[in-house]
Amino acid sequence: MDSSAMLGVPATPVLTVEEAASVLRIGRSLAYQLAQEYDASGGVSGLPVVRFGGCLRVPRWALLELAHCGRVVRLCDATVPSELPADVEGAVDVD
């Protein structure tokens, strides 16, 4: 069993703020507050989120980095992992 399954992280590439809150065992309101902090700080602190129109999504790998290491990833500066996890391969068309 991989460590993300032990954390209860869904296998999708992105999670809702509510799903991320559940993984981190924090409340919904705090998760949205942290997402707003991330946006306002330019990615220096808070819950890493990406905006798709009116929707906020938390990249799975950034949530795992936060949960495992306590490190907030500034998504605009992040390098793309050289290898996608097996559960994500084929779900993203990079051509």
Secondary structure in CASP SS format (residue, H / E / C, confidence):
PFRMAT SS
TARGET T0000
AUTHOR 0000-0000-0000
METHOD secondary structure of the structure
MODEL  1
M C 1.00
D C 1.00
S H 1.00
S H 1.00
A H 1.00
M H 1.00
L C 1.00
G C 1.00
V C 1.00
P C 1.00
A C 1.00
T C 1.00
P C 1.00
V E 1.00
L E 1.00
T E 1.00
V H 1.00
E H 1.00
E H 1.00
A H 1.00
A H 1.00
S H 1.00
V H 1.00
L H 1.00
R C 1.00
I C 1.00
G C 1.00
R H 1.00
S H 1.00
L H 1.00
A H 1.00
Y H 1.00
Q H 1.00
L H 1.00
A H 1.00
Q H 1.00
E H 1.00
Y H 1.00
D H 1.00
A H 1.00
S C 1.00
G C 1.00
G C 1.00
V C 1.00
S C 1.00
G C 1.00
L C 1.00
P C 1.00
V C 1.00
V E 1.00
R E 1.00
F E 1.00
G C 1.00
G C 1.00
C E 1.00
L E 1.00
R E 1.00
V E 1.00
P E 1.00
R H 1.00
W H 1.00
A H 1.00
L H 1.00
L H 1.00
E H 1.00
L H 1.00
A H 1.00
H H 1.00
C H 1.00
G C 1.00
R C 1.00
V C 1.00
V C 1.00
R C 1.00
L H 1.00
C H 1.00
D H 1.00
A C 1.00
T C 1.00
V C 1.00
P C 1.00
S C 1.00
E C 1.00
L C 1.00
P C 1.00
A C 1.00
D C 1.00
V C 1.00
E C 1.00
G C 1.00
A C 1.00
V C 1.00
D C 1.00
V C 1.00
D C 1.00
END
